[in-house]
Amino acid sequence: MEVQNHNPKLVKNYLPSLRSLSANDKLDLAEMLIELVRVPEPPKSIEHLFGAWESDKSAEEMIEEIEGARTCGAIREEL
């Protein structure tokens, strides 16, 4: 949730109206306000981590790329 600018004057303007509410009404209002600012928890599922590999390359192209990037056994030139 994005934090908005704090406006103490606006809050103070509401205070006289809130004082006239009953204790139960104040509690109900407090619960509603808390619910408005509560940040939802992210889902605990890891299903978004699963899926198929997506690529426009063919299997042969990927194999060629992987084998071409290997350095094991390659002769390196001295700098």
N, C-alpha and C positions, 0 to 999 in steps of 0.2 A: 504494500500500500504506500502510495506517495504521500509524504508529509506536506501539509498545506501550511501557509503562513499563519502564525498564531495571532489572534486578535483579542487581547484582554478586554478592550472596551465593549466588544460585542458580547462577550461572556458576562460581563458585569451588567449589561442591559437586561439579560435574561434572569438574573438572580432574584429580583423582586417577584416575578411571576412564579418562580420555582419555590420560593418560601411559602407561598399560599397553598401548595400541594400537600396532600396528606402524606404520612410516612410511607404507606404502601405505594402511592403514586410515585413518590420520589425513588423508591426501590425499583419499581417497574421502569422508570425512565433511566435509572443508572444501568440496569441490565441491557436496555436497548442501546444506550450509548456505548457500552463495553462491546456489544456485538458488532456495532458499526466499525470499531477500530481494531477488532480482533483480526490478526493475520492468519489465514488458513494454513494448516500444516501441509507440506507437500505430501503427495501420495507415498506410502511406504512400499509400494510395489516396485519390483525391478524389471517388470515386463518390458519397459521401454528400452532395455538393454539388449533384448533379443531381436533377431531379424535376419534376413538373408543379405548376403553380400551383394551390393549393387555396383555395377561397373559396365561401361560401354565396351570394354576390351574383351576379347575372346580369351578362353582359358590358355590357348597357345601363346597369345601375346603377353599375358601375365607371367607365364612360366619363363618366357624369353627375357622379360624385364627383370625378374628375380634372379635368374642365372647370370644375367649381364651385370648385376650389381654386386655379385659375390666377389670378395677379395681374398678368400682363403686359397692359398696356393698360387696366387698371382705374383708375378715378379714385379717388384716396385723399383722405380728408378730413384737413384739418389739425387737429392737436390743440391 
